[in-house]
Amino acid sequence: MEAMVAVMIAVLVGTGVYLVLRARTFPVILGITLLSYGVNLFVFISGRLALNQPPIVGNGPASDPLPQALVLTAIVIGFAMTAFLVVLALRGQGETGTDHVDGKRDDGGKA
């Protein structure tokens, strides 16, 4: 189980880094989103999650509710950040006429 979760985190983070290094705005936004999913999964798993355990401390072992609350907050913030980045990318594409992150046109060097 732990190996599968570690592989999933590695795939999310690796794919996110690859997409962040692209020259277009949509893959960069998608990469940032995948990176945030990888970090959320890492924080969620770091809470020593146990099956069929109450989330409240009582008579026995319990899950730590702090990572769950942090991930829930990060999901909301990540959604707002993604919406802002999409609007920012659309505005940049409207003003520059291209979706390259550096604002240069892809016309083969012709003016």
SULHUKA-V808576 format. One line per field, one symbol per residue. phi: phi as a letter, one per 20 degrees, with the letter a starting at -180 (. if undefined). psi: psi as a letter, one per 20 degrees, with the letter a starting at -180 (. if undefined). A space follows every 10 residues. Layout:
phi: ???
psi: ???
//
This chain:
phi: .fffffffff fffffffgff efedffffff ffffffffff ffffffelfc fldffdfbeq fcfeffffff ffffffffff ffffffffff ffffeenbdf fenefddmne e
psi: ghhggggggg gggghggghh jriqhghggh ghghghgggg hghghijlpq qkqqippcma qqqoighghg hgghgghhgh gggghgghgh ghhhhijrkq hijqqmjkjq .
//
